[in-house]
Amino acid sequence: MKKLTVSLLALVLGMGVMSPEATARGEHVITMQQADIRSFINDVSIITGKTFLVDPRVQGNVTISSEEQLSPGEVFEVFKNVLRVHGYTVIRTSTGEYRVTLMQGAAQDAPFVNNSGYNGQLATTVLKLTHADAANAAKLIKPVMHSQGILTANAGGNILVITDFPENLRKAREIVKAMDTNGLQTETFNFKNISALDAEDTLKALGGTRPTFKAVSIPGTNSLILEGTAADVERLRPILYQMDSAGTVTPRGGVSVLPLRFANGEDLAELMQSILPSYTREGQPAPSVAYEKGSNTMIISASGEIQDALEQIIRRLDVRRPQVLVEAMIVEISDTAAKELGVQWAIGGLDGSTIPFIGTNFSRQAPNLLALTGALAGPSLGLPDSDTSSLRTAAVNSLVGLDGVSFGGSTVDNNTLFSVIATAVQKDTDSNILSTPFVTTLDNEPAKFIVGQEIPITTGESLGSNNVNPFRTFERKEVGIKLDVLPQISEGDVIRMKIKQEVSSIAGATTSIGSDFITNKREIETTVLANDGEVIVLGGLIQDDEQVNISKVPVLGDAPVVGNLFRSKGKSRVKTNLMVFLRPTIIRSQADAEPLTQRRLNQMRQEDISQSGRTTSKLDEFIYPQ
C-alpha cells in the first residue's frame, strides 16, 4: 500500500510529500495538513501521470485527512474536489493536458461533451427539446446550477446550452426528460354534411383567444385534424359528430351554393368556366358555375357526380394564400472633400499711360478680378456712368458666388492700377443615409411602395410673335424611395422575387437663377432567389473619384515658387459606398403575422413616446382599443 505522508519538516513548512514506498504500489492514502496547493498538484501529477498547467493565480494551502486506500483514478477525483472547494477547477485542453485555473470565468473554456461528460470538470453540453419550450426549461434548471455555471436558451426555441459540473448536467438532463413530453392526442374527422372550414371556425370560437388545442382543416378532403389533451379531444369529439349529423345534405344533381373564404371569386369563376367543357356528358344538362359577388359564393349546377367533382376543385383552390413581407435596407455612406487655392492679379496704365494691361483670371474662382478692377477703375478711366454701373453689377454678382476666404487689394500710383486677390476654399461633407422600406403582399401578387415628392421638370419654353404670350411646359417627376416587388413562393420556402428598387433625390438647381433641377438616382432592377428570412445583397457601388483641376499661365505657371502667382489649383474627392440588402419573410397564418406586426407597432410606439415626452403613445388607442 502506498501512502502519501507528511513528515515533521513538511508539517512545519505546510507541504505534503509522498513516502518512497508509495511509488511502488497502486494504492495511496492521502494525509495533508496546510500543505501548499502547488506541492499538492505536483504530488497528484506524479501519482496519476497527468500533466497540469497551473494558473499563476492558484495559491493557498490545503488540508486532507483520509485513511482510505485510493487508486490513481480515485486520487484524481479527490484532487478535483479539493480544487473545487478552494474555488479552482481543471479544464482539459485539446492536446490532453489539464489547466488548473480559477473557477470564475472558466466556463467559457469548458470543453464540449456528450451525455457521459468529464467527471468532476466543468463541461459544456447542448440539450435539444422536442416539445417543451427552452426558456421554460431554463427557469427550472437555473436553481440547481453552480454559481459559476452558464445557461443559455433561445427564446421561443428548443435549444439549451449548459456549462456546469457533471452532476449538475445530469440534473439538467433529468429535468428536461421529465418536462419534454407531448401529452397530446391527435384525431382526424371526415365530414359528409358540413364544411371542414366551418368546423375549424367553430372550434376556434370555442377555444377563445388562448385555446389549449389546435384545429387544422383540409379543404381538399373535407376533413379536420384535432390536436389537444385527452380531455379536450373527449369534449370536442361529440360536438363535431353532432354538427356533421345535423348538417344539411345538398341533393346531388341539383344546385349547390358554396361560400368562399380566401379565393378571388371572379378569377375562380373564370377558371371553372374554362374546364366545364371537359365535364359535359351526352344526354345530361351542361354543368354551369357562377359567382355571386354580394355574398361571395360560388353557385354550381350539375349532375350529382359532376357536382361533387367541381366542389372538390373549388375547395382545393379556396385556401389561404401565404403572404410575403419584403424588407429592403439601403445604406449609403459618402464623403466629399474639395480644395481650391489660387491668385488673380491685374496691372495696367490709366490716363494715357504707356503701361499695358496684364492680368490673370480663372473662371473657376470667385470673385471675378476683372469685374472688380473695372468697377474700381471706371471713374478713373472716364467711363460713362451706365458702363460703370454695369461693371459694378458684375462685380457684386461675382462676390455673391464667393466661397471660403478671399483677400486682396487695389492701388493706383503714377497712373498705374494694380489689383490682386488670393482665394482659398476647403469643403468637406459627410453623409450617412439609411432607408428601410418594406411592403407586404400576397404570394404571386405585385406590390408597389413609394415615399417621395413630385417635382416639376421643364420640358419646353416658347414665346409668341413679337415676344408676347410666353409659356412654359412641365412634367411631374417622382423623387423619393420606390420599391416594386413580385414574390413567388416555391417548394422548400424558396422565394423568387422580381425586384425594382429606386432611390432618388434632388441634388440642386442647374443654375443659381434657373428653375430646373439636378436629381440623383440609384436604381436596381433584378430577379433573385432567397430563402425564408434570409438576408441577401441586391447590389451596390464602391466608388472613389478624385479630380485635380489646374489653371495656369503657360510657362510662368510652371516656375518654382513664383509660379503660384500664375496658376489656380482645385482638388476634389468623392468616396461613395452604397449597398442594398433585402429580406423576405413568409407569412402563412395569423400566428406568423402577429409578431411581425407587433414589432413594428412597438417600434413606432417607442418613437412617439421618446419624441413627445409622454409616458403613453397616441398609438395605444389604436393598438389597445377600449
VMD Tcl script that draws the C-alpha trace (Angstrom):
set ca {
  {0.00 0.00 0.00}
  {1.30 3.42 -0.97}
  {0.85 6.24 1.50}
  {1.13 9.93 0.94}
  {2.53 11.06 4.33}
  {3.59 14.34 5.85}
  {6.99 14.50 7.52}
  {7.79 16.71 10.51}
  {9.56 19.13 8.19}
  {6.55 19.14 5.90}
  {4.28 19.97 8.81}
  {6.48 22.93 9.64}
  {6.57 24.09 6.04}
  {2.91 23.25 5.40}
  {3.75 20.93 2.46}
  {2.66 17.31 1.76}
  {5.13 14.70 0.43}
  {4.92 11.05 -0.63}
  {6.74 8.19 1.07}
  {9.22 6.25 -1.14}
  {7.24 3.00 -0.83}
  {4.09 4.77 -2.10}
  {5.63 4.93 -5.54}
  {5.97 1.17 -5.85}
  {2.35 0.22 -5.21}
  {-1.02 1.02 -6.75}
  {-2.88 2.30 -3.65}
  {-2.46 5.55 -1.75}
  {-3.55 7.18 1.48}
  {-3.56 10.99 1.37}
  {-2.98 12.94 4.57}
  {-2.03 16.65 4.47}
  {-2.17 19.50 6.91}
  {-1.99 23.03 5.47}
  {0.12 21.82 2.52}
  {0.95 24.23 -0.26}
  {-1.56 23.68 -3.05}
  {1.12 23.78 -5.74}
  {3.04 20.96 -4.00}
  {-0.24 19.06 -3.78}
  {-0.66 19.49 -7.56}
  {2.88 18.17 -8.13}
  {2.23 15.08 -5.97}
  {-1.02 14.30 -7.83}
  {0.81 14.69 -11.13}
  {3.35 12.04 -10.05}
  {0.64 9.63 -8.88}
  {-1.71 10.00 -11.87}
  {0.86 10.64 -14.60}
  {-1.13 13.65 -15.80}
  {0.32 16.99 -16.89}
  {-1.03 20.11 -15.20}
  {-0.73 23.71 -16.42}
  {-1.14 25.85 -13.31}
  {-2.55 29.36 -13.48}
  {-0.31 31.85 -11.57}
  {-3.39 32.93 -9.59}
  {-3.72 29.47 -7.99}
  {-2.42 29.99 -4.42}
  {-3.16 28.71 -0.90}
  {-2.93 25.72 1.42}
  {-4.99 22.53 1.54}
  {-5.83 20.08 4.32}
  {-6.78 16.46 3.55}
  {-7.40 13.66 6.04}
  {-8.03 10.15 4.72}
  {-7.28 6.59 5.80}
  {-8.96 5.01 2.77}
  {-6.85 3.32 0.16}
  {-7.23 5.14 -3.16}
  {-6.34 4.17 -6.71}
  {-4.70 6.78 -9.03}
  {-8.11 7.43 -10.59}
  {-9.67 8.00 -7.17}
  {-6.78 10.28 -6.21}
  {-7.59 12.38 -9.30}
  {-11.26 12.60 -8.24}
  {-10.26 13.74 -4.75}
  {-7.87 16.23 -6.35}
  {-10.66 17.80 -8.43}
  {-12.99 18.01 -5.44}
  {-10.27 19.66 -3.32}
  {-9.69 22.24 -6.05}
  {-13.42 22.90 -6.28}
  {-13.65 23.51 -2.51}
  {-10.92 26.14 -2.82}
  {-12.51 27.87 -5.82}
  {-10.39 26.26 -8.54}
  {-11.13 23.78 -11.30}
  {-9.38 21.77 -14.03}
  {-10.06 22.19 -17.75}
  {-8.81 19.60 -20.17}
  {-7.11 21.03 -23.24}
  {-7.40 19.73 -26.79}
  {-3.93 18.14 -26.52}
  {-4.70 16.20 -23.31}
  {-3.15 18.39 -20.62}
  {-5.14 19.86 -17.73}
  {-5.35 23.56 -16.92}
  {-5.68 24.38 -13.22}
  {-7.36 27.77 -13.03}
  {-9.87 29.88 -11.16}
  {-13.42 28.59 -11.31}
  {-14.71 32.10 -12.01}
  {-14.64 32.67 -15.74}
  {-13.61 29.09 -16.54}
  {-17.00 28.20 -18.01}
  {-16.13 29.89 -21.31}
  {-13.24 27.43 -21.81}
  {-15.13 24.29 -20.84}
  {-14.92 21.52 -23.48}
  {-18.00 20.18 -25.24}
  {-19.14 16.74 -24.09}
  {-21.93 14.30 -24.80}
  {-24.03 12.58 -22.14}
  {-21.06 10.98 -20.37}
  {-19.24 14.23 -19.58}
  {-15.90 14.71 -17.82}
  {-16.27 13.66 -14.21}
  {-15.56 16.48 -11.83}
  {-14.73 19.01 -14.52}
  {-16.63 21.94 -15.98}
  {-18.10 20.85 -19.30}
  {-20.47 22.22 -21.92}
  {-23.35 20.26 -23.40}
  {-26.30 21.01 -25.70}
  {-29.79 19.73 -24.90}
  {-32.47 19.74 -27.57}
  {-36.13 19.71 -26.57}
  {-38.80 18.23 -28.78}
  {-41.99 19.57 -27.24}
  {-41.18 21.87 -24.32}
  {-40.04 25.48 -24.63}
  {-36.35 26.04 -23.87}
  {-36.97 29.25 -21.94}
  {-39.42 27.49 -19.58}
  {-36.98 24.63 -19.09}
  {-34.22 27.11 -18.22}
  {-36.32 28.51 -15.36}
  {-36.41 25.05 -13.74}
  {-32.74 24.23 -14.36}
  {-31.23 27.52 -13.16}
  {-31.79 26.92 -9.38}
  {-29.84 23.63 -9.41}
  {-26.80 25.04 -11.25}
  {-23.47 26.04 -9.76}
  {-22.96 29.77 -9.26}
  {-20.27 29.78 -11.96}
  {-22.32 27.73 -14.42}
  {-23.71 29.26 -17.59}
  {-27.15 28.54 -19.06}
  {-28.35 29.86 -22.42}
  {-31.78 29.25 -24.00}
  {-33.03 30.62 -27.30}
  {-36.36 32.38 -26.68}
  {-39.23 30.55 -28.33}
  {-36.85 27.79 -29.46}
  {-35.87 24.32 -28.30}
  {-32.11 24.52 -27.64}
  {-30.37 24.70 -24.23}
  {-26.62 25.25 -23.91}
  {-25.32 24.46 -20.41}
  {-21.84 24.73 -18.90}
  {-21.53 23.22 -15.42}
  {-20.15 20.31 -13.41}
  {-21.22 16.79 -14.43}
  {-23.59 16.24 -11.51}
  {-25.48 19.43 -12.42}
  {-25.54 18.46 -16.08}
  {-27.17 15.17 -15.09}
  {-29.80 17.05 -13.09}
  {-30.48 19.26 -16.12}
  {-30.97 16.21 -18.35}
  {-33.41 14.68 -15.88}
  {-35.42 17.91 -15.70}
  {-35.58 18.16 -19.49}
  {-36.58 14.49 -19.74}
  {-39.39 14.98 -17.24}
  {-40.91 18.06 -18.86}
  {-40.18 17.39 -22.56}
  {-43.26 15.27 -23.16}
  {-46.06 15.98 -25.56}
  {-49.02 14.59 -23.70}
  {-51.30 15.45 -26.63}
  {-53.65 13.35 -28.69}
  {-54.39 13.71 -32.41}
  {-57.61 12.67 -34.12}
  {-58.87 13.14 -37.68}
  {-62.53 13.80 -38.54}
  {-64.03 13.32 -42.01}
  {-67.21 15.28 -42.69}
  {-70.07 14.42 -45.03}
  {-72.59 17.18 -44.45}
  {-70.65 20.23 -43.24}
  {-67.54 22.02 -44.43}
  {-64.27 21.36 -42.61}
  {-63.63 25.10 -42.71}
  {-66.90 25.75 -40.83}
  {-65.92 23.14 -38.26}
  {-62.49 24.77 -37.83}
  {-64.03 28.21 -37.27}
  {-66.44 26.77 -34.72}
  {-63.67 25.14 -32.70}
  {-61.58 28.30 -32.76}
  {-64.55 30.26 -31.43}
  {-64.97 27.72 -28.63}
  {-61.27 27.91 -27.76}
  {-61.25 31.67 -27.25}
  {-58.15 33.85 -27.54}
  {-55.84 31.22 -25.99}
  {-57.05 27.77 -27.00}
  {-55.48 24.68 -25.45}
  {-55.93 22.70 -28.66}
  {-55.21 23.03 -32.38}
  {-57.66 22.51 -35.23}
  {-56.48 22.37 -38.85}
  {-58.91 21.87 -41.73}
  {-58.03 20.17 -45.02}
  {-60.49 21.51 -47.62}
  {-59.35 19.07 -50.30}
  {-60.65 16.04 -48.39}
  {-63.17 18.00 -46.27}
  {-61.53 16.72 -43.10}
  {-60.19 18.23 -39.88}
  {-57.23 17.34 -37.66}
  {-57.71 18.00 -33.95}
  {-54.74 18.02 -31.53}
  {-55.11 18.56 -27.81}
  {-55.12 16.94 -24.44}
  {-57.21 13.82 -23.89}
  {-59.81 15.92 -22.07}
  {-60.02 18.41 -24.98}
  {-60.44 15.66 -27.58}
  {-63.10 13.89 -25.49}
  {-65.00 17.16 -25.03}
  {-64.90 18.26 -28.68}
  {-65.47 14.90 -30.41}
  {-69.25 14.71 -29.76}
  {-69.64 18.35 -30.79}
  {-68.09 17.67 -34.19}
  {-70.15 14.48 -34.72}
  {-73.33 16.32 -33.80}
  {-72.53 19.19 -36.19}
  {-71.97 16.77 -39.07}
  {-75.12 14.72 -38.40}
  {-77.27 17.86 -38.15}
  {-75.88 19.31 -41.40}
  {-78.00 19.60 -44.50}
  {-77.09 17.26 -47.30}
  {-77.16 19.05 -50.64}
  {-79.25 17.00 -53.10}
  {-76.95 15.63 -55.71}
  {-77.89 16.70 -59.19}
  {-79.36 20.00 -58.05}
  {-77.86 23.39 -57.33}
  {-75.32 23.89 -54.56}
  {-74.09 27.12 -53.03}
  {-70.51 27.13 -51.86}
  {-69.28 30.09 -49.74}
  {-65.74 31.24 -50.50}
  {-63.19 32.03 -47.80}
  {-59.99 33.19 -49.42}
  {-60.11 32.87 -53.20}
  {-61.00 35.67 -55.62}
  {-64.45 34.63 -56.82}
  {-64.27 36.37 -60.19}
  {-60.94 34.75 -61.07}
  {-62.13 31.39 -59.76}
  {-65.36 31.55 -61.81}
  {-63.37 32.33 -64.96}
  {-61.11 29.34 -64.29}
  {-64.04 26.99 -63.67}
  {-65.71 28.11 -66.89}
  {-62.62 27.05 -68.82}
  {-62.77 23.46 -67.51}
  {-66.54 22.93 -67.68}
  {-66.50 21.59 -71.28}
  {-64.49 18.57 -70.08}
  {-67.34 17.69 -67.65}
  {-70.11 17.80 -70.26}
  {-71.80 14.41 -70.67}
  {-74.01 13.37 -73.58}
  {-77.68 13.24 -72.63}
  {-77.13 15.36 -69.46}
  {-77.61 19.09 -68.91}
  {-74.40 21.05 -69.33}
  {-72.88 21.94 -65.93}
  {-72.56 25.61 -65.03}
  {-70.71 27.63 -62.41}
  {-71.49 31.24 -61.44}
  {-70.14 33.71 -58.89}
  {-72.39 35.91 -56.73}
  {-70.32 38.91 -55.63}
  {-72.61 40.20 -52.88}
  {-72.44 37.03 -50.77}
  {-69.05 35.90 -52.13}
  {-70.36 32.47 -53.07}
  {-69.99 30.04 -55.97}
  {-73.15 28.52 -57.41}
  {-72.84 25.11 -59.05}
  {-75.50 23.48 -61.20}
  {-74.66 19.94 -62.39}
  {-75.44 16.28 -62.00}
  {-74.50 14.55 -58.75}
  {-71.16 13.11 -59.79}
  {-70.02 16.24 -61.61}
  {-71.23 18.43 -58.76}
  {-69.02 16.53 -56.30}
  {-66.03 16.86 -58.61}
  {-66.49 20.61 -59.11}
  {-66.94 21.20 -55.37}
  {-63.69 19.36 -54.65}
  {-61.85 21.56 -57.14}
  {-63.24 24.74 -55.60}
  {-62.37 23.59 -52.06}
  {-58.79 22.85 -53.10}
  {-58.44 26.28 -54.69}
  {-60.20 28.19 -51.89}
  {-57.30 28.09 -49.44}
  {-55.49 30.82 -47.61}
  {-52.60 32.02 -49.71}
  {-49.34 32.87 -47.97}
  {-48.09 36.42 -47.89}
  {-44.56 37.75 -48.17}
  {-43.12 40.63 -46.15}
  {-40.29 42.16 -48.19}
  {-37.91 44.38 -46.21}
  {-35.25 46.40 -48.01}
  {-32.33 48.29 -46.50}
  {-30.45 50.94 -48.46}
  {-27.19 52.09 -46.87}
  {-25.15 54.89 -48.41}
  {-22.02 56.35 -46.85}
  {-20.29 59.14 -48.77}
  {-17.52 61.64 -48.18}
  {-16.91 64.69 -50.39}
  {-13.83 66.88 -49.98}
  {-12.74 69.84 -52.12}
  {-9.88 72.35 -52.01}
  {-9.32 75.49 -54.09}
  {-6.29 77.81 -53.97}
  {-5.41 80.49 -56.48}
  {-4.12 84.04 -57.04}
  {-5.53 86.54 -59.53}
  {-3.85 89.88 -60.29}
  {-4.03 92.70 -62.80}
  {-1.82 95.71 -63.68}
  {-2.48 98.43 -66.23}
  {-1.95 102.11 -67.06}
  {-4.51 104.94 -66.65}
  {-4.98 108.37 -68.33}
  {-2.88 107.61 -71.38}
  {-0.13 105.72 -69.55}
  {2.01 103.51 -71.79}
  {1.89 100.61 -69.33}
  {-0.07 97.78 -70.99}
  {-2.81 95.85 -69.22}
  {-1.66 92.46 -67.91}
  {-3.58 90.16 -65.60}
  {-4.71 86.67 -64.71}
  {-8.28 85.49 -64.29}
  {-9.54 81.98 -63.56}
  {-13.16 81.26 -64.33}
  {-13.49 78.53 -61.64}
  {-12.90 81.03 -58.87}
  {-14.92 83.85 -57.38}
  {-14.72 86.80 -57.15}
  {-14.02 87.86 -60.73}
  {-10.93 90.09 -60.61}
  {-11.58 91.73 -64.00}
  {-15.08 92.81 -62.95}
  {-13.78 94.21 -59.66}
  {-10.93 96.04 -61.38}
  {-13.28 97.58 -63.93}
  {-15.66 98.70 -61.20}
  {-12.82 100.36 -59.25}
  {-11.08 101.93 -62.24}
  {-14.20 103.00 -64.14}
  {-14.29 106.60 -62.83}
  {-10.53 106.99 -63.39}
  {-10.88 105.81 -66.97}
  {-13.66 108.31 -67.63}
  {-16.20 105.60 -68.50}
  {-19.85 106.65 -68.79}
  {-22.00 106.15 -65.74}
  {-24.00 103.38 -67.42}
  {-20.86 101.35 -68.17}
  {-19.53 101.89 -64.67}
  {-22.86 100.76 -63.24}
  {-22.76 97.55 -65.34}
  {-19.23 96.78 -64.14}
  {-20.24 97.30 -60.54}
  {-23.22 94.94 -61.00}
  {-20.92 92.28 -62.44}
  {-18.52 92.75 -59.53}
  {-21.27 92.36 -56.95}
  {-22.54 89.19 -58.69}
  {-19.05 87.69 -58.57}
  {-18.85 88.41 -54.84}
  {-22.17 86.67 -54.28}
  {-20.63 83.42 -55.55}
  {-17.67 83.68 -53.17}
  {-16.79 80.57 -51.13}
  {-14.10 80.27 -48.50}
  {-11.88 83.26 -47.82}
  {-10.51 85.89 -50.21}
  {-8.19 88.75 -49.51}
  {-6.53 91.33 -51.73}
  {-6.45 94.99 -52.65}
  {-6.15 97.59 -55.35}
  {-3.99 100.70 -55.65}
  {-3.40 103.48 -58.18}
  {0.07 105.07 -58.29}
  {1.51 107.27 -61.08}
  {-1.38 106.48 -63.39}
  {-0.83 102.75 -62.79}
  {-3.54 100.45 -61.43}
  {-2.54 97.26 -59.58}
  {-5.03 94.75 -58.11}
  {-4.54 91.34 -56.53}
  {-6.88 88.75 -54.93}
  {-5.96 85.45 -53.26}
  {-8.70 82.88 -52.68}
  {-8.68 79.73 -50.52}
  {-11.58 77.27 -50.17}
  {-11.88 73.94 -48.39}
  {-15.09 71.91 -48.24}
  {-15.78 68.60 -46.53}
  {-19.17 66.88 -46.47}
  {-20.01 63.53 -44.87}
  {-23.33 61.76 -45.25}
  {-24.79 58.55 -43.93}
  {-28.14 57.59 -45.43}
  {-30.15 54.63 -44.18}
  {-33.58 53.78 -45.62}
  {-35.60 50.71 -44.73}
  {-38.72 50.46 -46.91}
  {-40.86 47.33 -46.58}
  {-44.11 46.07 -48.07}
  {-46.38 43.04 -47.57}
  {-48.18 41.33 -50.45}
  {-49.86 38.06 -51.36}
  {-47.87 35.32 -52.98}
  {-47.56 35.94 -56.73}
  {-49.17 39.39 -56.46}
  {-47.23 42.57 -57.39}
  {-46.79 45.32 -54.81}
  {-45.53 48.87 -55.09}
  {-44.29 51.21 -52.37}
  {-43.30 54.86 -52.87}
  {-42.49 57.71 -50.49}
  {-41.34 60.97 -52.04}
  {-42.35 64.06 -53.98}
  {-43.38 65.05 -57.47}
  {-41.19 67.90 -58.68}
  {-41.77 69.99 -61.85}
  {-39.28 69.50 -64.67}
  {-39.30 71.98 -67.56}
  {-39.91 70.29 -70.90}
  {-40.16 73.36 -73.14}
  {-40.44 77.17 -73.40}
  {-41.89 79.31 -76.14}
  {-42.67 82.93 -76.99}
  {-45.41 84.12 -79.26}
  {-44.96 86.56 -82.08}
  {-43.35 89.86 -81.07}
  {-42.13 88.19 -77.87}
  {-45.60 88.15 -76.29}
  {-47.63 85.43 -74.61}
  {-44.70 83.41 -73.22}
  {-45.42 79.97 -71.80}
  {-43.53 77.03 -70.33}
  {-44.45 73.32 -70.21}
  {-43.68 70.98 -67.30}
  {-43.84 67.35 -66.44}
  {-44.02 65.92 -62.91}
  {-41.22 63.57 -61.88}
  {-41.39 61.31 -58.83}
  {-38.42 61.69 -56.49}
  {-38.01 59.54 -53.39}
  {-37.90 55.87 -52.43}
  {-39.63 53.29 -54.63}
  {-39.94 49.55 -54.14}
  {-41.67 47.31 -56.70}
  {-41.74 43.59 -55.95}
  {-43.39 40.44 -57.28}
  {-42.76 37.46 -54.94}
  {-43.35 33.83 -55.85}
  {-43.03 31.11 -53.19}
  {-41.56 27.85 -54.46}
  {-41.09 24.41 -52.92}
  {-38.99 24.45 -49.77}
  {-39.92 28.07 -48.92}
  {-37.61 29.46 -51.59}
  {-38.88 32.86 -52.74}
  {-38.34 34.11 -56.27}
  {-38.60 37.89 -56.40}
  {-38.68 40.29 -59.27}
  {-37.39 43.49 -57.69}
  {-37.13 47.09 -58.77}
  {-35.57 49.35 -56.15}
  {-35.05 53.07 -56.76}
  {-33.75 55.86 -54.55}
  {-33.74 59.38 -56.00}
  {-33.28 62.86 -54.55}
  {-32.84 66.48 -55.59}
  {-29.18 67.45 -55.89}
  {-29.88 71.14 -56.56}
  {-30.72 73.64 -59.29}
  {-28.82 73.64 -62.57}
  {-28.08 77.37 -62.20}
  {-28.50 79.94 -59.49}
  {-31.26 81.69 -61.42}
  {-32.79 78.66 -63.12}
  {-35.79 76.62 -62.02}
  {-34.61 73.26 -63.37}
  {-33.24 70.64 -61.00}
  {-30.49 68.05 -60.99}
  {-31.62 64.76 -59.45}
  {-29.61 61.88 -58.02}
  {-30.84 58.41 -58.92}
  {-29.87 54.91 -57.79}
  {-31.83 52.05 -59.29}
  {-31.60 48.25 -59.17}
  {-33.87 46.02 -61.25}
  {-33.23 42.29 -60.92}
  {-34.68 38.86 -60.18}
  {-33.31 36.92 -57.20}
  {-33.91 33.78 -55.13}
  {-33.88 33.86 -51.33}
  {-34.87 31.53 -48.51}
  {-37.48 32.49 -45.95}
  {-35.94 35.08 -43.60}
  {-32.62 35.17 -45.45}
  {-30.81 38.50 -45.93}
  {-29.27 38.87 -49.39}
  {-27.47 41.74 -51.07}
  {-29.12 43.03 -54.25}
  {-26.25 45.19 -55.41}
  {-24.01 48.07 -54.52}
  {-21.38 50.54 -55.52}
  {-17.98 51.35 -54.09}
  {-16.61 54.45 -55.81}
  {-13.58 56.66 -55.19}
  {-13.48 59.61 -57.62}
  {-10.59 62.08 -57.34}
  {-10.20 65.07 -59.67}
  {-7.46 67.68 -59.88}
  {-8.01 70.87 -61.92}
  {-5.11 73.23 -62.63}
  {-5.48 76.53 -64.49}
  {-2.23 78.39 -65.19}
  {-0.44 80.81 -67.43}
  {1.80 78.90 -69.85}
  {5.49 78.77 -68.89}
  {5.08 81.22 -65.98}
  {2.72 78.88 -64.12}
  {5.41 76.18 -64.06}
  {8.10 78.33 -62.47}
  {9.17 77.34 -58.95}
  {7.63 79.39 -56.11}
  {6.80 82.38 -58.33}
  {4.63 80.11 -60.46}
  {2.00 80.07 -57.68}
  {1.12 83.65 -58.73}
  {0.24 82.46 -62.22}
  {-1.94 79.41 -61.51}
  {-5.02 78.20 -59.68}
  {-5.35 74.66 -58.34}
  {-8.50 72.80 -57.33}
  {-8.77 69.28 -55.95}
  {-11.91 67.27 -55.17}
  {-12.51 63.74 -53.98}
  {-15.81 61.88 -53.70}
  {-15.96 58.50 -51.95}
  {-19.24 56.59 -52.07}
  {-20.17 53.24 -50.54}
  {-23.70 52.15 -51.46}
  {-25.28 48.79 -50.64}
  {-28.86 47.48 -50.99}
  {-29.99 44.48 -48.90}
  {-33.25 42.52 -48.95}
  {-35.00 40.10 -46.57}
  {-38.24 38.27 -47.47}
  {-40.37 36.65 -44.75}
  {-43.22 34.26 -45.47}
  {-46.45 34.86 -43.54}
  {-48.72 31.81 -43.67}
  {-51.05 32.47 -40.76}
  {-52.13 34.94 -38.14}
  {-49.55 33.42 -35.78}
  {-46.81 34.37 -38.26}
  {-48.15 37.88 -38.85}
  {-48.74 38.84 -35.23}
  {-45.10 39.08 -34.01}
  {-44.02 40.94 -37.16}
  {-46.84 43.45 -36.81}
  {-46.32 43.82 -33.06}
  {-42.63 44.51 -33.56}
  {-43.37 47.39 -35.93}
  {-46.14 48.78 -33.72}
  {-43.87 48.73 -30.67}
  {-41.12 50.45 -32.65}
  {-43.41 53.30 -33.70}
  {-44.89 53.49 -30.21}
  {-41.46 53.94 -28.63}
  {-40.54 56.57 -31.22}
  {-43.73 58.52 -30.42}
  {-43.09 58.34 -26.68}
  {-39.43 59.41 -26.97}
  {-40.22 62.38 -29.23}
  {-43.35 63.59 -27.45}
  {-42.02 63.16 -23.92}
  {-45.27 61.49 -22.84}
  {-45.49 58.25 -20.90}
  {-48.02 56.82 -23.34}
  {-48.39 56.94 -27.09}
  {-51.33 58.00 -29.21}
  {-50.92 54.67 -30.94}
  {-52.13 52.95 -27.76}
  {-55.69 53.95 -28.65}
  {-55.29 52.07 -31.93}
  {-53.35 49.11 -30.57}
  {-55.47 48.65 -27.43}
  {-58.98 49.93 -28.21}
  {-61.38 50.36 -25.29}
}
mol new
graphics top color blue
foreach p $ca { graphics top sphere $p radius 0.5 }
foreach p [lrange $ca 0 end-1] q [lrange $ca 1 end] { graphics top cylinder $p $q radius 0.2 }
display resetview
